[in-house]
């Protein structure tokens, strides 16, 4: 079995031909283009999951791929998430680079055993002699009025597991480039896609990688307070910064992008400047990503903080019915309230 071709390096150097075009795409379409480019450039890349072929996926992210690349490379699997990931592990051991789709966030748990006890640990168990370049795409979070098990935010459950990389894009450009970088990564990557933002449009330049896969990004500079968000909450955080500006407050917004590893250097640099930190995410606050950010930044920036770190997120309760979704999710008003609490010190 030959080693898969590498057409695009992790550090952003690109060897394959590019047309250099910039176009405005919805996040779902940007992901489709990323998968298409990966399939086209590397014959060892496979796409597999429930209804990813003929249907093109529930959200049509894989639309047209099976028609163009065939049923042996875009594979409709049985409704068996554990089997999907177990098969992907075997394929990766044989030199392939599987990209698995889990239809909805709440459906990943039948595969949790395979992910945690096999996928995450096999590299260490083999003393570094094997690699498992498996990407698991998971549409996650709420905002679409779905029924139970379709609006979960399980990122913290995976971030706690050593051996996994966890990333989530918030823009079309990041959706395209981060997925391509994840597919080229030799380690397992859990790729969380904010389903409520699938139809948000943004510029995608397929000739310019925006940066390293695991680097956080300052998306709006500010001086009074640092507001960190990721995935579906980034757009809300930018709206908060705009609303706060009308009250004379300058908020720096950071898109975390990577949940494991976390770019603490970018966060710490911002907090040392602003003296205040608010973290917002859709997942429950209890034992969430914000808790780790609060602890680490408090350790690193204790003498620069003017106020305790404030966390704003979902409640420690099962995700509610669709009619109560708006009350559960951290919207503009709740995050602004968090900003007010931080600024009150």
SERO-4910 file (N, C-alpha, C, O; in steps of 0.05 Angstrom, whole numbers):
BEGIN
 pado doro    nc1    nc2    nc3   cac1   cac2   cac3    cc1    cc2    cc3    oc1    oc2    oc3
  Unk    A     17    -24      0      0      0      0     18     25      0     35     28     18
  Unk    A     14     42    -19     30     66    -21     21     87     -2     -2     87      6
  Unk    A     39    105      5     32    127     23     15    147      8     21    154    -15
  Unk    A     -6    157     20    -23    177      7     -8    201     -2     10    211     11
  Unk    A    -15    211    -25     -3    236    -36     -9    259    -19    -32    262     -9
  Unk    A     10    277    -14      6    301      2      8    325    -16     30    331    -25
  Unk    A    -14    338    -22    -13    360    -41    -13    387    -27     -9    408    -40
  Unk    A    -18    387     -1    -19    412     13     -8    408     41    -20    392     56
  Unk    A     13    421     49     26    416     74     12    429     97     -4    448     93
  Unk    A     17    420    121      4    431    145     11    460    150     -5    475    161
  Unk    A     34    468    141     43    496    147     33    516    127     39    540    129
  Unk    A     18    506    107      5    526     89     18    527     62      9    541     45
  Unk    A     40    512     57     53    512     31     36    494     12     27    473     20
  Unk    A     32    503    -12     14    489    -30     30    482    -55     44    498    -66
  Unk    A     26    457    -64     41    447    -87     23    444   -111     33    445   -134
  Unk    A     -2    439   -107    -20    434   -129    -28    460   -143    -26    482   -132
  Unk    A    -38    458   -168    -47    482   -183    -72    494   -171    -89    479   -161
  Unk    A    -74    520   -171    -97    534   -160   -106    555   -180    -89    567   -194
  Unk    A   -132    560   -181   -142    581   -199   -141    609   -188   -144    628   -202
  Unk    A   -137    610   -161   -134    637   -148   -160    652   -146   -159    675   -138
  Unk    A   -182    640   -151   -208    654   -150   -217    657   -122   -212    640   -105
  Unk    A   -231    680   -117   -244    685    -91   -274    686    -97   -283    700   -115
  Unk    A   -290    670    -82   -318    670    -87   -333    670    -60   -322    662    -40
  Unk    A   -358    679    -61   -374    679    -37   -391    654    -36   -407    648    -54
  Unk    A   -387    639    -14   -400    613    -12   -413    609     15   -404    620     35
  Unk    A   -435    595     16   -446    586     42   -426    567     55   -410    554     41
  Unk    A   -426    564     81   -408    546     95   -411    517     84   -392    503     80
  Unk    A   -436    509     80   -441    481     70   -428    477     43   -416    456     39
  Unk    A   -429    496     26   -417    494     -1   -387    495      1   -373    481    -14
  Unk    A   -376    511     19   -347    512     23   -337    485     32   -316    476     23
  Unk    A   -352    472     50   -344    445     59   -345    425     35   -327    408     33
  Unk    A   -365    427     19   -368    410     -5   -344    414    -23   -332    394    -33
  Unk    A   -335    439    -28   -312    444    -45   -287    433    -32   -269    423    -46
  Unk    A   -284    435     -6   -261    424      8   -259    393      4   -238    383     -1
  Unk    A   -282    380      8   -282    351      4   -276    344    -25   -261    325    -30
  Unk    A   -287    359    -43   -282    354    -72   -252    357    -78   -241    341    -93
  Unk    A   -240    378    -68   -211    382    -73   -194    360    -61   -175    351    -73
  Unk    A   -202    351    -36   -186    330    -23   -189    303    -39   -169    289    -43
  Unk    A   -213    297    -48   -218    273    -64   -203    274    -90   -192    254    -99
  Unk    A   -202    297   -102   -189    301   -128   -159    299   -126   -146    288   -144
  Unk    A   -148    310   -104   -118    311   -102   -106    286    -90    -82    281    -95
  Unk    A   -121    270    -76   -109    247    -62   -128    222    -65   -150    222    -54
  Unk    A   -119    202    -80   -136    179    -85   -141    162    -60   -158    145    -60
  Unk    A   -127    168    -38   -131    153    -13   -152    166      5   -159    154     26
  Unk    A   -162    189     -3   -184    202     13   -210    188      6   -217    185    -17
  Unk    A   -225    181     26   -252    169     23   -272    185     40   -265    196     61
  Unk    A   -296    187     31   -318    199     46   -338    177     52   -346    162     34
  Unk    A   -346    175     77   -365    154     85   -384    163    107   -377    179    124
  Unk    A   -408    152    106   -428    159    125   -456    153    116   -460    143     94
  Unk    A   -475    158    133   -503    152    127   -515    173    107   -516    196    113
  Unk    A   -523    163     84   -535    180     63   -517    201     51   -526    221     40
  Unk    A   -491    197     53   -472    217     41   -470    215     11   -461    233     -2
  Unk    A   -479    192      0   -475    187    -28   -498    197    -46   -498    220    -55
  Unk    A   -517    180    -50   -539    187    -68   -555    212    -59   -562    229    -75
  Unk    A   -560    214    -33   -574    237    -22   -557    262    -20   -567    284    -23
  Unk    A   -531    258    -16   -514    281    -13   -513    292     15   -505    315     20
  Unk    A   -522    275     35   -521    284     63   -547    299     70   -560    310     53
  Unk    A   -554    298     96   -578    311    105   -577    341     99   -597    353     91
  Unk    A   -553    353    101   -550    382     96   -538    387     68   -530    410     62
  Unk    A   -536    366     52   -526    368     24   -497    376     23   -488    387      2
  Unk    A   -482    372     44   -454    379     44   -438    361     24   -419    370     12
  Unk    A   -447    336     21   -432    318      2   -447    315    -24   -442    296    -39
  Unk    A   -464    334    -31   -479    333    -55   -461    331    -80   -443    347    -83
  Unk    A   -467    312    -97   -453    309   -123   -427    294   -121   -415    288   -142
  Unk    A   -417    288    -97   -390    275    -95   -391    246   -104   -372    238   -118
  Unk    A   -411    231    -97   -412    204   -106   -415    201   -136   -403    184   -148
  Unk    A   -430    219   -148   -433    219   -177   -407    223   -191   -401    211   -212
  Unk    A   -390    241   -180   -365    248   -193   -342    230   -186   -323    226   -202
  Unk    A   -342    218   -162   -320    202   -153   -326    172   -149   -308    156   -144
  Unk    A   -351    165   -151   -358    137   -151   -365    126   -123   -358    138   -103
  Unk    A   -378    103   -123   -388     91    -98   -366     79    -81   -370     73    -58
  Unk    A   -342     75    -93   -320     63    -77   -305     84    -61   -290     78    -43
  Unk    A   -310    110    -68   -296    131    -53   -315    149    -38   -307    162    -19
  Unk    A   -340    149    -44   -361    163    -29   -382    142    -22   -398    135    -39
  Unk    A   -381    133      3   -393    107     10   -417    112     28   -415    123     50
  Unk    A   -441    103     19   -464    102     36   -462     79     56   -461     56     47
  Unk    A   -462     84     81   -458     64    101   -485     56    114   -505     70    111
  Unk    A   -486     34    128   -510     28    145   -513     48    167   -495     63    173
  Unk    A   -536     47    180   -541     65    203   -528     53    228   -541     41    245
  Unk    A   -502     56    229   -486     43    250   -461     59    255   -440     54    243
  Unk    A   -463     79    273   -441     98    276   -416     83    287   -393     90    278
  Unk    A   -419     64    304   -396     49    314   -382     34    291   -358     33    290
  Unk    A   -398     23    273   -387     10    250   -373     28    231   -353     21    219
  Unk    A   -384     53    228   -371     73    210   -343     79    220   -324     79    205
  Unk    A   -340     85    246   -314     93    257   -296     69    258   -272     71    252
  Unk    A   -306     45    265   -289     22    266   -278     15    238   -255      8    236
  Unk    A   -295     17    218   -285     13    191   -265     34    182   -245     27    169
  Unk    A   -269     59    190   -250     80    184   -223     75    196   -202     80    184
  Unk    A   -223     65    221   -198     58    234   -182     37    218   -158     40    213
  Unk    A   -196     17    209   -183     -4    193   -173      7    167   -151      0    158
  Unk    A   -188     24    154   -180     36    129   -155     54    133   -136     54    117
  Unk    A   -155     69    155   -132     86    161   -107     70    165    -85     77    157
  Unk    A   -110     47    178    -87     29    183    -76     18    156    -53     11    155
  Unk    A    -93     17    136    -84      8    109    -75     30     91    -71     26     67
  Unk    A    -73     54    102    -62     76     86    -82     96     74    -74    114     60
  Unk    A   -107     92     80   -128    111     70   -132    134     90   -122    133    112
  Unk    A   -146    154     80   -152    178     96   -182    182     96   -193    198     81
  Unk    A   -196    167    113   -226    168    113   -236    194    126   -225    204    145
  Unk    A   -257    204    114   -272    227    125   -300    217    130   -316    211    112
  Unk    A   -307    214    156   -332    203    164   -352    225    171   -345    245    183
  Unk    A   -377    222    163   -398    240    171   -416    227    191   -427    205    186
  Unk    A   -420    240    214   -441    233    233   -465    252    227   -461    276    229
  Unk    A   -488    241    221   -510    258    211   -517    281    230   -520    304    221
  Unk    A   -518    276    256   -524    296    276   -508    291    301   -500    268    306
  Unk    A   -502    313    315   -486    311    339   -494    290    359   -478    275    369
  Unk    A   -520    287    364   -531    268    384   -528    239    375   -533    221    391
  Unk    A   -521    234    349   -518    207    340   -490    196    343   -485    173    336
  Unk    A   -471    213    353   -444    204    354   -438    184    376   -418    170    376
  Unk    A   -456    183    396   -449    168    420   -447    138    416   -432    125    431
  Unk    A   -462    125    398   -456     97    392   -427     92    383   -416     70    386
  Unk    A   -414    113    372   -387    111    363   -367    120    384   -342    119    379
  Unk    A   -376    129    407   -358    141    426   -337    122    436   -314    129    440
  Unk    A   -345     97    439   -326     76    448   -303     73    428   -280     72    435
  Unk    A   -310     71    402   -290     68    382   -271     92    381   -247     89    378
  Unk    A   -283    116    384   -267    141    382   -248    143    406   -224    149    402
  Unk    A   -258    137    430   -243    142    454   -223    120    460   -200    125    467
  Unk    A   -231     95    457   -214     72    465   -196     62    443   -177     48    448
  Unk    A   -203     68    418   -187     59    395   -174     82    380   -150     84    379
  Unk    A   -191     99    368   -181    120    350   -161    138    365   -140    145    354
  Unk    A   -168    146    389   -152    166    403   -126    154    415   -106    168    419
  Unk    A   -126    128    419   -104    115    434    -85     99    418    -63     92    427
  Unk    A    -92     92    393    -77     72    378    -49     82    372    -30     66    372
  Unk    A    -46    108    366    -19    118    360      0    115    384     22    106    381
  Unk    A    -10    121    408      6    118    432     11     88    438     32     80    446
  Unk    A    -10     72    435     -9     44    441     12     30    423     26     11    431
  Unk    A     15     40    398     35     29    380     62     43    381     79     39    364
  Unk    A     66     58    403     92     72    407     99     90    383    122     93    376
  Unk    A     78    102    371     82    121    349     87    108    322     93    122    303
  Unk    A     85     82    320     91     69    295     68     69    275     72     63    252
  Unk    A     43     75    284     21     77    266      7    104    269      8    116    290
  Unk    A     -5    113    247    -20    138    247    -48    132    239    -54    113    224
  Unk    A    -67    148    249    -95    145    242   -106    171    232   -119    186    247
  Unk    A   -102    177    206   -112    203    195   -141    201    188   -149    200    165
  Unk    A   -158    201    209   -187    199    206   -199    226    214   -193    237    235
  Unk    A   -217    237    197   -232    261    203   -261    252    208   -273    238    192
  Unk    A   -272    262    230   -300    256    236   -315    283    236   -312    300    253
  Unk    A   -332    286    215   -348    311    212   -374    307    228   -388    288    225
  Unk    A   -380    327    245   -404    326    262   -418    353    260   -409    373    272
  Unk    A   -442    355    247   -458    379    250   -468    381    279   -478    362    290
  Unk    A   -463    404    291   -469    406    320   -483    432    326   -485    451    310
  Unk    A   -492    434    352   -505    458    363   -533    461    354   -543    445    337
  Unk    A   -546    482    364   -575    485    359   -581    507    338   -565    513    321
  Unk    A   -605    518    341   -613    540    324   -628    533    300   -634    550    283
  Unk    A   -636    507    297   -651    499    273   -678    488    279   -693    478    262
  Unk    A   -686    489    305   -713    480    312   -716    450    309   -738    441    302
  Unk    A   -695    435    315   -696    406    311   -707    391    335   -710    403    357
  Unk    A   -713    366    332   -723    350    354   -700    340    371   -677    346    365
  Unk    A   -706    324    391   -686    314    410   -663    299    396   -668    286    376
  Unk    A   -639    302    407   -615    289    397   -604    302    371   -587    290    358
  Unk    A   -614    325    364   -605    338    339   -592    365    344   -587    379    325
  Unk    A   -588    372    369   -577    399    375   -557    398    398   -556    417    414
  Unk    A   -542    377    400   -523    374    422   -497    390    416   -490    396    394
  Unk    A   -483    395    438   -456    407    437   -437    390    453   -431    397    476
  Unk    A   -427    368    442   -411    349    458   -381    354    456   -366    336    462
  Unk    A   -373    378    448   -344    382    443   -327    377    468   -305    367    465
  Unk    A   -336    384    491   -320    381    515   -315    351    522   -295    344    533
  Unk    A   -334    334    514   -331    305    519   -307    294    503   -293    276    512
  Unk    A   -303    305    479   -280    296    463   -254    311    469   -233    299    468
  Unk    A   -256    336    477   -232    352    483   -218    340    508   -194    344    511
  Unk    A   -233    327    525   -221    315    549   -204    291    543   -188    282    559
  Unk    A   -206    280    518   -192    256    510   -166    262    496   -166    274    475
  Unk    A   -144    254    508   -118    258    495   -117    241    470   -127    218    469
  Unk    A   -104    252    449   -101    237    424   -120    247    402   -117    238    379
  Unk    A   -139    264    409   -158    275    390   -153    305    386   -146    319    405
  Unk    A   -156    314    362   -156    343    357   -185    352    351   -199    338    336
  Unk    A   -193    374    362   -220    384    360   -220    412    348   -209    430    360
  Unk    A   -234    415    325   -235    442    313   -263    448    304   -279    429    300
  Unk    A   -269    473    300   -295    482    291   -293    508    276   -283    528    288
  Unk    A   -301    510    251   -300    535    236   -325    552    241   -346    543    249
  Unk    A   -321    578    237   -343    597    240   -349    612    215   -369    626    213
  Unk    A   -332    609    194   -335    624    169   -332    604    146   -322    582    149
  Unk    A   -339    613    123   -337    597     99   -307    592     92   -300    570     84
  Unk    A   -291    612     96   -262    609     90   -250    588    108   -235    570     99
  Unk    A   -256    589    134   -246    569    153   -258    542    147   -244    522    150
  Unk    A   -283    541    140   -296    515    134   -280    501    111   -275    477    113
  Unk    A   -273    516     91   -259    505     68   -231    496     76   -223    473     72
  Unk    A   -215    515     88   -187    510     93   -182    492    117   -164    475    116
  Unk    A   -198    495    138   -194    478    161   -201    449    155   -188    431    166
  Unk    A   -221    444    138   -227    417    131   -205    404    114   -198    381    118
  Unk    A   -194    420     96   -172    409     80   -147    404     98   -134    383     94
  Unk    A   -142    421    116   -119    417    134   -124    393    153   -106    378    159
  Unk    A   -150    390    162   -156    367    179   -152    341    164   -142    322    175
  Unk    A   -161    340    139   -158    315    123   -128    308    119   -121    285    118
  Unk    A   -111    328    117    -83    323    113    -68    317    139    -45    308    139
  Unk    A    -81    322    162    -69    316    188    -66    286    192    -84    271    185
  Unk    A    -44    278    203    -39    249    208    -52    240    234    -51    216    240
  Unk    A    -64    258    249    -77    250    274   -107    251    271   -117    265    252
  Unk    A   -122    238    288   -152    239    286   -161    267    293   -152    280    312
  Unk    A   -180    277    276   -191    304    280   -222    301    282   -234    290    264
  Unk    A   -233    313    303   -262    316    305   -269    343    294   -260    363    305
  Unk    A   -284    344    273   -290    369    259   -319    376    263   -337    366    250
  Unk    A   -324    395    282   -351    403    289   -360    426    270   -347    446    268
  Unk    A   -383    421    257   -393    440    238   -418    454    249   -438    440    256
  Unk    A   -419    480    252   -442    494    264   -466    493    245   -467    509    226
  Unk    A   -485    475    249   -506    470    230   -524    495    225   -535    498    204
  Unk    A   -527    511    246   -544    535    243   -531    556    225   -545    575    216
  Unk    A   -505    553    219   -491    572    202   -485    561    175   -471    574    159
  Unk    A   -495    537    168   -489    525    142   -495    544    119   -482    542     98
  Unk    A   -515    561    122   -524    578     99   -513    606    101   -519    623     84
  Unk    A   -496    612    121   -483    638    122   -462    639    100   -447    620     96
  Unk    A   -461    661     86   -442    663     63   -418    680     72   -419    698     88
  Unk    A   -395    673     59   -371    688     64   -351    683     41   -354    665     26
  Unk    A   -331    700     40   -310    698     19   -292    674     24   -283    670     47
  Unk    A   -286    660      3   -267    638      4   -247    642    -18   -253    643    -42
  Unk    A   -222    645    -10   -200    647    -29   -185    620    -29   -171    614    -10
  Unk    A   -189    605    -50   -177    578    -51   -147    578    -59   -136    557    -63
  Unk    A   -135    602    -60   -107    603    -65    -91    613    -41    -67    616    -42
  Unk    A   -105    618    -18    -91    630      5   -101    618     31   -124    623     39
  Unk    A    -85    601     43    -92    589     68    -91    610     90    -71    624     92
  Unk    A   -112    614    105   -114    636    125    -95    633    148    -90    653    162
  Unk    A    -85    609    154    -67    606    177    -67    577    187    -80    560    176
  Unk    A    -51    572    208    -49    545    219    -76    535    229    -93    551    237
  Unk    A    -80    509    229   -105    496    236   -113    503    265   -137    507    271
  Unk    A    -94    504    283   -101    506    312    -96    534    324    -93    536    348
  Unk    A    -94    554    307    -89    581    317   -116    596    320   -133    595    303
  Unk    A   -119    609    343   -142    626    347   -138    652    331   -115    658    322
  Unk    A   -159    667    326   -157    690    309   -173    713    322   -196    710    330
  Unk    A   -160    737    323   -174    761    331   -190    771    307   -178    779    287
  Unk    A   -216    770    309   -233    777    287   -244    805    289   -255    817    270
  Unk    A   -240    817    313   -247    845    317   -230    856    340   -233    846    362
  Unk    A   -213    875    335   -196    886    356   -212    903    375   -232    915    368
  Unk    A   -202    905    400   -215    921    420   -196    925    444   -174    913    445
  Unk    A   -204    942    463   -186    949    485   -198    945    512   -183    944    532
  Unk    A   -225    943    515   -237    943    541   -243    915    552   -243    911    577
  Unk    A   -247    896    535   -255    869    543   -250    849    521   -254    856    497
  Unk    A   -242    825    528   -238    804    508   -262    785    509   -270    775    530
  Unk    A   -275    781    486   -297    762    483   -289    739    465   -283    743    442
  Unk    A   -288    715    477   -280    691    462   -304    674    455   -321    670    472
  Unk    A   -305    665    430   -327    648    422   -316    629    401   -293    631    392
  Unk    A   -332    610    393   -324    591    371   -349    581    358   -371    581    369
  Unk    A   -345    571    333   -367    558    319   -391    577    315   -388    599    306
  Unk    A   -415    568    323   -439    583    317   -441    609    333   -457    627    326
  Unk    A   -425    612    355   -428    635    372   -411    659    363   -414    681    374
  Unk    A   -393    655    344   -376    676    336   -392    699    323   -387    723    329
  Unk    A   -411    693    307   -427    714    294   -442    729    316   -444    754    314
  Unk    A   -452    716    336   -466    729    358   -447    747    373   -454    770    381
  Unk    A   -423    738    377   -403    754    392   -396    780    376   -393    801    389
  Unk    A   -395    778    350   -390    802    334   -414    822    337   -410    846    337
  Unk    A   -438    811    338   -461    828    342   -461    842    369   -469    865    372
  Unk    A   -451    827    389   -448    838    416   -429    861    416   -433    882    428
  Unk    A   -406    857    402   -386    878    401   -396    904    387   -390    926    395
  Unk    A   -413    900    367   -425    923    353   -444    937    372   -444    962    373
  Unk    A   -461    922    386   -480    934    405   -465    948    427   -473    970    436
  Unk    A   -444    936    438   -429    949    460   -415    974    451   -411    992    467
  Unk    A   -407    975    426   -394    999    415   -412   1024    418   -402   1046    422
  Unk    A   -438   1019    414   -457   1041    417   -458   1052    445   -467   1074    450
  Unk    A   -449   1036    465   -448   1045    493   -420   1054    500   -414   1059    524
  Unk    A   -402   1056    481   -375   1067    486   -355   1046    495   -334   1053    505
  Unk    A   -362   1020    491   -344    999    499   -330    986    475   -343    981    455
  Unk    A   -304    981    478   -289    970    456   -283    940    463   -267    935    481
  Unk    A   -295    922    449   -293    894    454   -276    880    433   -280    883    409
  Unk    A   -256    865    442   -240    849    424   -252    821    422   -255    807    443
  Unk    A   -259    812    398   -272    786    393   -251    767    382   -238    773    363
  Unk    A   -249    744    395   -231    723    387   -246    698    379   -263    688    394
  Unk    A   -241    688    355   -252    663    346   -232    641    354   -210    640    344
  Unk    A   -240    624    372   -222    603    383   -213    584    361   -190    576    361
  Unk    A   -231    575    344   -226    558    321   -218    529    330   -230    510    320
  Unk    A   -199    526    347   -190    500    356   -196    497    386   -188    514    402
  Unk    A   -209    475    393   -216    469    421   -196    451    434   -192    451    458
  Unk    A   -182    435    418   -160    419    428   -141    414    404   -148    400    385
  Unk    A   -116    424    405   -106    442    426   -117    470    425   -129    478    405
  Unk    A   -114    485    447   -124    512    448   -100    531    446    -79    527    458
  Unk    A   -104    552    431    -83    573    427    -85    593    451    -96    614    448
  Unk    A    -74    585    474    -75    602    497    -58    627    494    -64    647    507
  Unk    A    -38    626    478    -20    649    475    -35    673    464    -33    696    474
  Unk    A    -52    669    443    -68    691    431    -87    701    451    -91    726    453
  Unk    A   -100    684    467   -119    692    487   -106    708    509   -115    729    517
  Unk    A    -83    698    518    -69    712    540    -59    739    532    -61    758    547
  Unk    A    -49    741    507    -40    767    497    -63    788    497    -59    811    504
  Unk    A    -87    779    489   -110    797    488   -118    805    517   -124    828    522
  Unk    A   -119    785    535   -129    791    562   -109    809    577   -118    826    593
  Unk    A    -83    806    572    -64    824    585    -68    853    576    -62    872    590
  Unk    A    -80    856    552    -85    883    542   -112    894    553   -113    917    561
  Unk    A   -133    877    553   -159    886    560   -165    884    590   -181    900    601
  Unk    A   -154    864    603   -159    860    632   -185    846    639   -190    841    662
  Unk    A   -201    839    619   -226    826    624   -231    805    603   -223    808    580
  Unk    A   -245    783    611   -250    761    592   -279    750    597   -287    744    619
  Unk    A   -293    748    575   -319    735    574   -317    713    553   -308    717    531
  Unk    A   -326    689    560   -326    666    542   -355    658    537   -371    655    555
  Unk    A   -362    654    511   -389    647    504   -389    623    486   -374    621    467
  Unk    A   -406    603    492   -410    580    475   -438    568    480   -449    573    501
  Unk    A   -448    553    461   -475    542    463   -476    519    483   -496    513    495
  Unk    A   -454    504    486   -453    482    505   -458    491    533   -454    514    540
  Unk    A   -468    473    550   -472    481    578   -447    492    591   -425    482    585
  Unk    A   -450    512    608   -427    524    621   -413    504    640   -388    504    642
  Unk    A   -428    487    653   -418    469    673   -398    449    660   -406    434    642
  Unk    A   -373    449    668   -352    432    657   -348    436    627   -339    418    613
  Unk    A   -354    460    617   -352    465    589   -324    476    581   -306    479    598
  Unk    A   -321    483    555   -296    494    545   -289    520    560   -266    525    565
  Unk    A   -310    536    566   -305    561    580   -292    557    607   -277    574    616
  Unk    A   -297    534    621   -285    529    646   -255    526    644   -239    536    660
  Unk    A   -246    512    623   -217    508    618   -204    535    611   -182    541    620
  Unk    A   -218    550    594   -207    577    587   -205    595    611   -184    608    615
  Unk    A   -225    594    628   -225    611    652   -202    603    671   -188    620    681
  Unk    A   -198    577    675   -177    568    693   -149    575    682   -133    585    697
  Unk    A   -145    569    657   -118    574    645   -111    603    644    -89    611    650
  Unk    A   -131    620    636   -125    648    634   -122    660    662   -105    679    665
  Unk    A   -136    651    681   -132    660    709   -104    653    718    -91    670    732
  Unk    A    -95    630    712    -68    622    719    -47    639    706    -27    646    718
  Unk    A    -51    644    680    -30    658    665    -32    688    667    -12    702    663
  Unk    A    -56    699    672    -59    728    671    -71    739    697    -84    760    697
  Unk    A    -66    726    719    -79    734    745    -75    763    751    -93    777    759
  Unk    A    -50    773    748    -44    800    756    -52    821    736    -50    845    740
  Unk    A    -62    812    713    -73    830    692   -103    832    693   -114    851    681
  Unk    A   -116    813    706   -146    813    705   -157    834    724   -149    837    747
  Unk    A   -176    849    713   -191    869    729   -217    859    739   -230    872    755
  Unk    A   -225    835    731   -250    823    739   -248    793    736   -232    783    720
  Unk    A   -265    778    750   -266    749    745   -274    742    716   -288    758    704
  Unk    A   -265    720    706   -273    711    680   -303    704    681   -312    689    699
  Unk    A   -318    713    661   -347    708    660   -352    688    638   -342    691    615
  Unk    A   -369    668    644   -377    648    624   -406    650    618   -423    653    636
  Unk    A   -413    649    592   -441    651    583   -446    627    564   -431    624    545
  Unk    A   -466    611    570   -471    588    553   -498    575    558   -516    588    569
  Unk    A   -500    550    549   -525    536    554   -528    528    583   -509    530    598
  Unk    A   -551    519    590   -557    511    618   -551    482    622   -550    466    603
  Unk    A   -546    474    647   -539    447    654   -565    431    655   -574    423    676
  Unk    A   -576    426    631   -602    412    628   -603    400    601   -589    409    582
  Unk    A   -620    379    597   -623    368    570   -632    390    551   -647    409    559
  Unk    A   -624    388    526   -632    408    506   -662    409    504   -675    389    503
  Unk    A   -674    433    504   -703    436    506   -717    432    479   -704    431    459
  Unk    A   -744    430    480   -759    429    454   -754    455    439   -745    475    449
  Unk    A   -760    454    413   -753    476    395   -766    502    404   -754    523    400
  Unk    A   -790    501    415   -803    526    422   -789    540    445   -794    564    450
  Unk    A   -772    526    460   -757    539    482   -728    544    475   -712    553    491
  Unk    A   -720    538    450   -692    539    442   -681    567    446   -658    570    455
  Unk    A   -696    587    440   -686    615    441   -679    622    470   -661    638    475
  Unk    A   -694    611    489   -688    616    517   -663    602    527   -649    611    545
  Unk    A   -656    580    514   -633    563    522   -607    574    511   -587    574    525
  Unk    A   -607    582    486   -582    590    473   -573    618    482   -589    635    488
  Unk    A   -546    621    484   -535    647    492   -537    667    470   -519    668    452
  Unk    A   -557    683    470   -561    703    449   -549    730    456   -533    732    475
  Unk    A   -556    750    441   -544    777    444   -548    788    472   -529    797    484
  Unk    A   -572    786    483   -577    798    509   -562    785    531   -551    798    549
  Unk    A   -561    758    531   -547    744    553   -517    749    552   -505    751    573
  Unk    A   -506    750    528   -477    755    527   -471    784    534   -451    790    547
  Unk    A   -488    803    526   -485    831    535   -487    833    565   -472    849    577
  Unk    A   -504    817    577   -506    817    606   -480    808    619   -470    818    639
  Unk    A   -467    787    606   -441    778    615   -420    800    613   -403    802    630
  Unk    A   -421    815    591   -403    838    588   -407    858    610   -388    869    621
  Unk    A   -432    864    616   -438    884    637   -427    874    664   -417    891    679
  Unk    A   -430    848    670   -420    838    695   -390    840    697   -379    847    718
  Unk    A   -376    835    675   -347    837    675   -338    866    678   -318    872    691
  Unk    A   -353    884    664   -345    912    665   -352    926    691   -342    947    697
  Unk    A   -369    913    707   -379    926    732   -357    926    753   -359    941    772
  Unk    A   -336    909    751   -315    908    771   -296    932    768   -277    934    784
***
